[in-house]
Every structure is written in structure tokens, then in C-alpha cells.
Amino acid sequence: MKQEEVLEALVTTKMPFGKYKDVLICHLPEGYLVWFQQKGFPQGKLGMLLATMYEIKLNGLEYLLRPLTNKPSH
């Protein structure tokens, strides 16, 4: 996936299971992402998105997602 596609997916993909089922990945609490980082991220696209969101929050880069969350829907 291209960087733009990954960022777009972070603001449009919902968590498919667990305590935060149906919450957008960009809105998951940092503690939940830290837990996954310690236990191991799931395989595939979901794991990549969770790991990316973890790194974004860890490094204070949430501002990268703001233009995408304020974008009008199609």
C-alpha cells in the first residue's frame, strides 16, 4: 500500500473485534495499541494498520491524519 492509502485506511477502517469493535483505528486509545504492541499485532492488513497507528501516536504524528478526518465524504 502507498503511504496515502495507509493513512486513508487508518481513518476509514473500523476495528473488527474486541473491546473497541467498530471504533475507527485512528480513534483507538493509545493504551490499546500499546497492549497489541506488547502481545503482538495480528497478521495481515489489520496488524499493519494497528502497528502504523501505534507508531503515529508514539511519535506524536496524529496531525498527519487531521486533513483526512476533516475531508467531506463522497
SVG drawing of the C-alpha trace seen along z (x, -y; Angstrom):
<svg xmlns="http://www.w3.org/2000/svg" viewBox="-21 -19 29 32">
<polyline fill="none" stroke="black" stroke-width="0.4" points="0.0,0.0 1.1,-3.5 1.5,-5.9 -1.6,-7.9 -3.6,-4.6 -2.4,-3.6 -3.3,-7.0 -6.7,-6.9 -7.3,-3.3 -6.5,-4.5 -9.3,-7.0 -11.9,-4.7 -11.2,-1.2 -13.0,0.0 -11.7,2.4 -13.4,5.7 -13.4,7.3 -12.8,6.9 -13.5,4.2 -13.2,1.5 -15.2,3.3 -16.5,0.8 -14.2,-2.1 -12.1,-3.7 -8.4,-2.6 -7.4,-6.3 -9.6,-6.7 -8.3,-3.6 -6.8,-4.6 -3.0,-4.6 -3.1,-2.0 -4.9,0.5 -2.3,0.0 0.5,0.4 -1.2,3.7 -1.1,5.0 2.5,3.9 3.4,5.9 1.3,9.0 1.9,9.0 -0.1,7.3 -2.5,9.5 -1.3,10.8 -2.2,9.0 -3.6,5.6 -5.2,5.1 -1.9,5.7 -0.1,3.4 -2.7,0.6 -2.6,1.1 1.3,1.0 1.2,-2.1 -1.3,-3.8 0.9,-2.8 3.9,-4.5 1.9,-7.6 0.7,-8.0 4.1,-7.1 5.8,-9.8 3.1,-12.5 2.2,-12.4 -1.6,-12.4 -1.6,-15.7 -0.9,-13.7 -4.4,-12.3 -6.3,-15.6 -6.7,-16.6 -8.2,-13.2 -10.6,-13.2 -11.9,-16.6 -12.4,-15.6 -16.0,-15.6 -17.5,-12.2 -18.1,-11.2"/>
</svg>
